[in-house]
Amino acid sequence: MPERFFFLYKIIFFLIIPLTMYLAWQNRLYNFQEERKIIRDFIKIIKSLFFSLIILMGLDFLLRDISFSRLIAVYFYLSALFFLGVSRVVTLWYAVPFFLRIMPKKRIAIVGTSALAFEVFDRLKNQISSGYEICGFIGKGKTPNNKTIGKISEIKKIIQLCSLDELIIVISRKEEINVLDILKIGDREGVRIKLVPDTAGMISGKSIIEDVGGIPIISLTELPLDQPLNAALKRIADIGIALLLIILFSPFFIVVPVLLKIFSPGPVFFPQNRIGLDNKPFELLKFRTMHPQPQKISDQRWTVQNDERIFPLGRFLRKFSIDEIPQFFNVLTGSMSMVGPRPERPFFVGKFKNEIPYYMQRHRVKSGLTGWAQVNGYRGDTSINKRVELDLFYIENWSLILDLKIIFMTIPVFFFPKNAY
């Protein structure tokens, strides 16, 4: 093997390993603070390796002057699948149980008897590496399996009788819990205190604690794409995929304009203002599918089935989403992403933000050419509430693997469209 090719193999090798590790992390394979199952973990390993292989194939396509051995790639992924599977079995069946046996348990009690307190109990019970022995609940409400060990007024006595190491206070709007009094008791008895605020119904997103000049500040709406590394990886993927698709769909940029000039004289492209990231407007690009009309009408009217504004060729382009192809350039320039909530016109954004809870949260990430709502059948004239619900799920649970999954799910939607008119 020539020295140059051996050097390239080493570069690919050192790129693929951290990439595969990142995909495994996105699949929560390194998170042992939850219940683990061999079959589920093995499926996650296959998914991580599969998407890593897809990216390797993309590199092979882009570097066409270099021929990589497919056999070596197959050997690498089969061996990785075998060793990762074996290591996962050994870890879950032997290593984790061994360390849990020899590690001392922390004796804890949950202060509160709300539904959230019961959820905290269930999650701690199912965490394979929590290291907790849960003595029960402290409060006056009914608890599962009669796990109540006393009232809040008896906390000092309960701490001493149960030899508690830690108290987890679950704040609920339905219970009166004086946190300061419990903190004082915990301080005197040498017990650690943890707090679970009831944020359900108040926010959308995930919370983290930031340290600002030594002051702990809770961010209630932290999202995966707020992290610079995730945002950078998504942007790199967007550029690579957009370039690849522009090359693959390049014939459309010749054929469609010619057909439009023949069957509907007028502009080839239809630029339209949409609202994107951080509520900022941008110009979305499409192939024109309607007869020319005043902008005020096009900006404030939904497209409906058998819309008289659409000419026959335009109907065909819309049915198979061919009119959306110019948006690859929106992705390339950074005003859009390949995957994200579909952007809406300013008129409808102003309308929906006052009618639909959390609607404006959609603009915390870049708008997408396709999205979780679209691949689940919510495109065109469908429920806005359901579309927002699915968009928020995507935003709060973003991962590179979810993006790739949505892109693959878009393919059958492209060829067998529903609600496209």
QUIVENSUL-V791536 format. One record per residue. N is the residue number from 1. SS is DSSP state (hx for helix, st for strand, lp for the rest). Layout:
N & SS
N & SS
This chain:
1 & lp
2 & lp
3 & hx
4 & hx
5 & hx
6 & hx
7 & hx
8 & hx
9 & hx
10 & hx
11 & hx
12 & hx
13 & hx
14 & hx
15 & hx
16 & hx
17 & hx
18 & hx
19 & hx
20 & hx
21 & hx
22 & hx
23 & hx
24 & hx
25 & hx
26 & hx
27 & lp
28 & lp
29 & lp
30 & lp
31 & lp
32 & lp
33 & lp
34 & lp
35 & lp
36 & lp
37 & lp
38 & hx
39 & hx
40 & hx
41 & hx
42 & hx
43 & hx
44 & hx
45 & hx
46 & hx
47 & hx
48 & hx
49 & hx
50 & hx
51 & hx
52 & hx
53 & hx
54 & hx
55 & hx
56 & hx
57 & hx
58 & hx
59 & hx
60 & hx
61 & hx
62 & hx
63 & lp
64 & lp
65 & lp
66 & lp
67 & lp
68 & lp
69 & lp
70 & hx
71 & hx
72 & hx
73 & hx
74 & hx
75 & hx
76 & hx
77 & hx
78 & hx
79 & hx
80 & hx
81 & hx
82 & hx
83 & hx
84 & hx
85 & hx
86 & hx
87 & hx
88 & hx
89 & hx
90 & hx
91 & hx
92 & hx
93 & hx
94 & hx
95 & hx
96 & hx
97 & hx
98 & hx
99 & hx
100 & hx
101 & hx
102 & hx
103 & lp
104 & lp
105 & lp
106 & st
107 & st
108 & st
109 & st
110 & st
111 & st
112 & lp
113 & lp
114 & lp
115 & hx
116 & hx
117 & hx
118 & hx
119 & hx
120 & hx
121 & hx
122 & hx
123 & hx
124 & hx
125 & hx
126 & hx
127 & lp
128 & lp
129 & lp
130 & lp
131 & lp
132 & st
133 & st
134 & st
135 & st
136 & st
137 & st
138 & st
139 & lp
140 & lp
141 & lp
142 & lp
143 & lp
144 & hx
145 & hx
146 & hx
147 & lp
148 & st
149 & st
150 & st
151 & lp
152 & hx
153 & hx
154 & hx
155 & hx
156 & hx
157 & hx
158 & hx
159 & hx
160 & hx
161 & hx
162 & hx
163 & lp
164 & lp
165 & lp
166 & st
167 & st
168 & st
169 & st
170 & st
171 & lp
172 & lp
173 & lp
174 & lp
175 & lp
176 & lp
177 & lp
178 & lp
179 & hx
180 & hx
181 & hx
182 & hx
183 & hx
184 & hx
185 & hx
186 & hx
187 & hx
188 & hx
189 & hx
190 & lp
191 & lp
192 & st
193 & st
194 & st
195 & st
196 & st
197 & lp
198 & lp
199 & lp
200 & lp
201 & lp
202 & lp
203 & lp
204 & lp
205 & lp
206 & st
207 & st
208 & st
209 & st
210 & st
211 & st
212 & st
213 & lp
214 & lp
215 & st
216 & st
217 & st
218 & st
219 & st
220 & st
221 & st
222 & st
223 & lp
224 & hx
225 & hx
226 & hx
227 & lp
228 & hx
229 & hx
230 & hx
231 & hx
232 & hx
233 & hx
234 & hx
235 & hx
236 & hx
237 & hx
238 & hx
239 & hx
240 & hx
241 & hx
242 & hx
243 & hx
244 & hx
245 & hx
246 & hx
247 & hx
248 & hx
249 & lp
250 & lp
251 & lp
252 & hx
253 & hx
254 & hx
255 & hx
256 & hx
257 & hx
258 & hx
259 & hx
260 & hx
261 & hx
262 & hx
263 & hx
264 & lp
265 & lp
266 & lp
267 & lp
268 & lp
269 & st
270 & st
271 & st
272 & st
273 & st
274 & st
275 & st
276 & lp
277 & hx
278 & hx
279 & hx
280 & lp
281 & st
282 & st
283 & st
284 & st
285 & st
286 & st
287 & st
288 & lp
289 & lp
290 & st
291 & lp
292 & lp
293 & lp
294 & lp
295 & hx
296 & hx
297 & hx
298 & hx
299 & hx
300 & lp
301 & lp
302 & lp
303 & lp
304 & lp
305 & lp
306 & lp
307 & lp
308 & lp
309 & lp
310 & st
311 & lp
312 & hx
313 & hx
314 & hx
315 & hx
316 & hx
317 & hx
318 & hx
319 & hx
320 & lp
321 & lp
322 & hx
323 & hx
324 & hx
325 & lp
326 & lp
327 & hx
328 & hx
329 & hx
330 & hx
331 & hx
332 & hx
333 & hx
334 & lp
335 & lp
336 & lp
337 & st
338 & st
339 & st
340 & lp
341 & lp
342 & lp
343 & lp
344 & st
345 & lp
346 & hx
347 & hx
348 & hx
349 & hx
350 & hx
351 & hx
352 & hx
353 & lp
354 & lp
355 & lp
356 & lp
357 & lp
358 & lp
359 & hx
360 & hx
361 & hx
362 & hx
363 & hx
364 & hx
365 & lp
366 & lp
367 & lp
368 & st
369 & st
370 & st
371 & lp
372 & hx
373 & hx
374 & hx
375 & hx
376 & lp
377 & lp
378 & lp
379 & lp
380 & lp
381 & lp
382 & lp
383 & lp
384 & hx
385 & hx
386 & hx
387 & hx
388 & hx
389 & hx
390 & hx
391 & hx
392 & hx
393 & hx
394 & hx
395 & hx
396 & hx
397 & lp
398 & lp
399 & lp
400 & hx
401 & hx
402 & hx
403 & hx
404 & hx
405 & hx
406 & hx
407 & hx
408 & hx
409 & hx
410 & hx
411 & hx
412 & hx
413 & hx
414 & hx
415 & hx
416 & lp
417 & lp
418 & lp
419 & lp
420 & lp
421 & lp
